[in-house]
């Protein structure tokens, strides 16, 4: 059985609003706390934290500080992935 056409937009709106009210996961909260605590050089920028707690960050002008940050995050149990931006 399918929903009547007039009900479909309402169901879509409810689904979207339900997703928008969800807060960060426990893993994301822990990962953000670790990110805030770990030392970082000025060229490192947080790009995202996945729901599973994976921290993605970018090294803007070379890899300086990326290894140290990765080691700090790993020591706190937070997985990470760095992308080193190439020179134009």
SEZATI-167582 format. One line per 8 residues: number of its first residue (from 1); their letters; for each residue y, z, x of N, C-alpha, C, O. Coordinates in pm, whole numbers, plus 50000, padded with zeros to 5 digits. Atoms other than C-alpha are relative to their C-alpha. Layout:
NUM	A	Y:Z:X:Y:Z:X:Y:Z:X:Y:Z:X ~ ...
% end
This chain:
1	XXXXXXXX	49883:50000:50084:50000:50000:50000:50124:50000:50090:50128:50072:50190 ~ 49877:50006:49922:50347:49916:50133:50114:50063:49922:50108:50074:49799 ~ 49883:49941:50065:50681:50078:50063:50081:49893:49931:50090:49780:49980 ~ 49914:50097:50067:50909:49907:49813:50116:49961:50092:50156:50040:50178 ~ 49893:50050:49913:51186:49697:49975:50121:50094:50003:50183:50110:50108 ~ 49882:49913:50004:51458:49940:49863:49977:50129:50078:50074:50194:50119 ~ 50033:49877:49929:51279:50230:50034:49992:49978:50151:50009:50073:50227 ~ 50017:50030:49858:51228:50058:50372:50122:50039:50084:50104:50104:50187
9	XXXXXXXX	49884:49958:49918:51590:50101:50500:50014:50151:50009:50057:50204:50111 ~ 49991:49854:50000:51578:50468:50402:49900:50058:50100:49932:50150:50175 ~ 50103:49952:49907:51254:50521:50594:50039:49973:50145:50018:50057:50232 ~ 49955:50034:49864:51395:50344:50900:50111:50095:50042:50111:50143:50155 ~ 49888:49910:49968:51712:50555:50888:49949:50141:50028:49997:50208:50119 ~ 50056:49867:49977:51508:50875:50862:49927:50007:50134:49937:50106:50207 ~ 50072:50003:49872:51289:50774:51156:50097:50003:50117:50074:50075:50214 ~ 49901:50004:49892:51592:50697:51373:50071:50134:50013:50088:50184:50124
17	XXXXXXXX	49928:49872:49994:51776:51016:51282:49908:50111:50048:49953:50204:50115 ~ 50095:49899:49952:51461:51221:51345:49986:49995:50151:49978:50100:50215 ~ 50011:50014:49855:51432:51083:51698:50127:50047:50069:50121:50103:50179 ~ 49873:49964:49938:51799:51146:51768:50018:50151:50008:50095:50199:50091 ~ 49982:49855:50000:51765:51517:51691:49908:50071:50097:49924:50190:50121 ~ 50091:49937:49904:51487:51581:51940:50073:50028:50129:50147:49943:50180 ~ 49936:49963:49874:51605:51765:52248:49912:49962:50117:49806:49902:50100 ~ 50078:50030:49881:51484:51731:52604:49869:50080:50000:49861:50190:49947
25	XXXXXXXX	50129:49932:49989:51122:51821:52676:50011:50114:50100:50106:50122:50178 ~ 50006:49890:49904:51029:52132:52870:49996:49946:50142:50060:50001:50232 ~ 50009:50062:49867:50940:51908:53166:50136:49946:50044:50173:49959:50160 ~ 49867:50051:49966:51283:51742:53151:50095:50114:50035:50174:50102:50129 ~ 49914:49886:49972:51457:52078:53141:49969:50059:50138:50061:50093:50213 ~ 50039:49949:49869:51258:52201:53443:50044:49906:50111:50092:49949:50215 ~ 49961:50100:49901:51324:51877:53630:50150:50002:50023:50195:49990:50137 ~ 49854:49995:49985:51698:51898:53562:50043:50125:50077:50134:50119:50160
33	XXXXXXXX	49968:49877:49928:51708:52258:53684:49968:49983:50149:50045:50027:50235 ~ 50035:50025:49860:51528:52152:54004:50100:49905:50064:50143:49928:50177 ~ 49899:50094:49949:51768:51858:54048:50129:50074:50033:50189:50052:50139 ~ 49875:49926:49979:52065:52092:54014:49991:50095:50119:50090:50115:50188 ~ 50019:49905:49890:51919:52340:54268:49983:49933:50136:50025:49988:50238 ~ 50030:50065:49872:51811:52091:54535:50126:49943:50065:50214:49892:49995 ~ 49884:50057:49931:52061:51985:54803:49997:49847:49994:49891:49785:50004 ~ 49989:50146:50008:52186:51628:54773:50119:49952:50082:50222:50019:50091
41	XXXXXXXX	49887:50063:49932:52401:51400:54983:50079:49921:49896:50029:49893:49787 ~ 49910:50066:50095:52692:51219:54818:49950:49864:49955:49991:49816:49849 ~ 50047:50134:50036:52508:50886:54813:49884:50001:49901:49837:49894:49862 ~ 50113:49992:50092:52231:51011:54580:50050:50026:49859:50133:50114:49836 ~ 49957:49987:50139:52273:50973:54205:49879:50003:49907:49789:49919:49919 ~ 50106:49991:50101:52044:51079:53921:50013:49882:49905:50121:49854:49854 ~ 49996:50112:50095:51949:50779:53708:49933:50038:49868:49980:49997:49761 ~ 50064:49957:50124:51707:50937:53458:49896:50107:50030:49852:50124:50143
49	XXXXXXXX	50112:49907:49994:51454:51208:53388:49909:49963:49883:49948:49972:49767 ~ 50096:50043:50102:51146:51087:53202:49951:50121:49919:49961:50234:49967 ~ 50052:49888:50080:50991:51298:52921:49893:50082:50072:49878:50202:50046 ~ 50102:49927:49924:50707:51390:53161:50057:50075:50120:49982:50139:50194 ~ 49934:49928:49891:50962:51531:53410:50022:49919:50126:50077:49971:50223 ~ 49978:50085:49883:50967:51240:53655:50149:49975:50017:50216:49925:49926 ~ 49858:50020:49969:51310:51231:53820:50015:49866:50071:49948:49840:50171 ~ 49969:50127:49937:51443:50887:53902:50144:50009:50051:50235:50046:49977
57	XXXXXXXX	49866:49996:49944:51739:50865:54136:50020:49884:50095:49924:49820:50139 ~ 49963:50115:49920:51922:50606:54342:50074:50046:50124:50159:50135:50119 ~ 49927:49980:49875:52034:50609:54703:50093:49880:50013:50048:49768:50034 ~ 49902:50108:50011:52353:50406:54694:50032:49930:50133:50044:49807:50135 ~ 49960:50064:49873:52438:50345:55061:49902:50036:50111:49941:50084:50217 ~ 50103:49966:49902:52110:50391:55244:49923:50123:49957:49962:50193:49863 ~ 50091:49892:50042:51833:50649:55229:50037:50140:50048:49957:50232:50034 ~ 49962:49868:49948:52026:50940:55385:49983:50108:49894:50037:50098:49784
65	XXXXXXXX	50019:49887:50090:51915:51265:55223:49890:49982:49898:49851:50080:49833 ~ 50101:50025:50103:51651:51102:55001:49870:50074:50029:49808:50129:49939 ~ 50125:49932:49964:51355:51245:55193:50012:50151:49974:49920:50211:49918 ~ 49980:49858:50019:51498:51597:55187:50001:50036:49851:49943:50137:49810 ~ 49996:49976:50145:51569:51575:54813:49860:49988:49941:49820:50071:49860 ~ 50135:50019:50049:51221:51441:54745:49911:50119:50035:49832:50165:49953 ~ 50079:49884:49958:51066:51725:54946:50036:50124:49919:49948:50202:49882 ~ 49956:49886:50079:51273:51982:54759:49946:49991:49858:49895:50090:49804
73	XXXXXXXX	50050:50017:50136:51178:51840:54420:49849:50021:49996:49798:50087:49905 ~ 50146:49984:49993:50810:51822:54521:49963:50147:50015:49866:50193:49954 ~ 50027:49858:49980:50821:52185:54638:50013:50080:49871:49949:50184:49856 ~ 49985:49932:50129:50930:52285:54287:49905:49944:49895:49909:49986:49779 ~ 50098:50057:50093:50652:52077:54129:50053:49886:49916:49991:49850:49816 ~ 49938:50108:50077:50880:51798:54008:49974:49866:50070:50013:49849:50186 ~ 50020:50131:49939:50769:51437:54071:50131:49922:50000:50216:49940:49913 ~ 49876:50078:49994:51039:51193:54177:49973:49861:50054:49870:49834:50117
81	XXXXXXXX	50006:50137:49953:51102:50829:54252:50142:49959:50037:50234:49971:49956 ~ 49867:50042:49955:51393:50698:54457:50003:49849:50010:49905:49785:50047 ~ 49974:50143:49981:51537:50348:54451:50114:49991:50098:50222:50044:50074 ~ 49894:50017:49900:51733:50254:54761:50070:49868:49969:50009:49761:49973 ~ 49922:50119:50032:52010:50013:54668:50021:49918:50128:50055:49973:50233 ~ 49980:50087:49883:52030:49715:54902:50146:49959:50009:50218:49954:49910 ~ 49861:50043:49978:52355:49603:55055:50020:49862:49939:49929:49779:49943 ~ 49976:50129:50064:52518:49311:54872:50007:49887:50099:50026:49772:50060
% end
